């Protein structure tokens, strides 16, 4: 379920070549999920890492994630406790 979510969001990513010659990438609707790099491939990899970190923090904090309902299959307090102790 999480992998499908990540792939779906990465397909929605938008990349732009900036005036300084670097690439900027973001995923619309996910505030704070963006990357910037000299090479497009590096920008894409960095964006995936940012998305994964963002998702882990959202789950750990019990925040809602647009398009993902992980609360329906994992008791939130158990999942949050296990992540905090990992």
C-alpha positions in Angstrom: 0.0 0.0 0.0 2.8 2.5 0.9 4.8 1.6 -2.2 1.8 2.2 -4.4 1.2 5.5 -2.8 4.9 6.5 -3.3 4.9 5.5 -7.0 1.6 7.3 -7.6 2.8 10.5 -6.0 6.1 10.3 -7.9 4.2 10.1 -11.2 2.5 13.3 -10.2 5.8 15.1 -9.6 6.6 18.2 -11.6 10.2 19.1 -12.6 11.5 22.5 -13.8 14.8 23.6 -15.1 15.6 26.8 -13.2 17.5 29.8 -14.6 20.6 28.9 -12.5 20.8 25.5 -14.4 19.5 23.4 -11.5 16.4 21.2 -11.5 13.5 21.8 -9.1 11.0 19.0 -8.4 7.9 19.0 -6.3 4.8 16.9 -5.7 1.6 19.0 -5.9 -0.6 18.9 -2.8 2.2 17.7 -0.5 3.6 20.8 1.3 7.3 20.6 1.9 7.9 17.7 -0.5 10.4 19.3 -3.0 14.0 18.9 -4.2 16.7 20.8 -6.1 19.8 19.4 -7.8 22.2 20.0 -10.6 21.1 16.9 -12.5 17.5 15.8 -13.2 18.2 12.2 -12.1 19.6 13.4 -8.8 16.6 15.7 -8.4 14.2 12.7 -8.9 16.1 10.5 -6.4 16.2 13.3 -3.9 12.5 13.9 -4.3 11.7 10.3 -3.6 13.8 10.4 -0.4 12.1 13.5 0.7 8.7 11.9 0.0 9.6 8.8 2.0 10.8 10.9 5.0 7.7 13.1 4.8 5.5 10.0 4.8 7.3 8.4 7.8 6.9 11.6 9.8 3.2 11.9 8.9 2.6 8.3 10.0 4.6 8.6 13.2 2.8 11.8 14.2 -0.6 10.3 13.3 -1.2 13.1 10.8 -3.6 12.5 7.9 -2.0 11.8 4.5 -3.9 12.9 1.5 -4.8 9.8 -0.5 -3.7 7.3 2.1 -5.8 5.7 4.9 -3.3 3.7 7.0 -5.4 4.1 10.1 -7.8 1.6 8.7 -5.4 -1.3 8.9 -3.0 -0.4 11.8 -4.0 0.6 15.3 -2.5 4.2 15.4 -1.2 4.1 18.9 0.6 0.8 18.3 2.2 1.9 15.0 3.3 5.3 16.4 4.8 3.6 19.4 6.7 1.1 17.3 8.1 3.8 15.0 9.2 6.0 17.9 11.1 3.1 19.5 12.7 1.9 16.2 
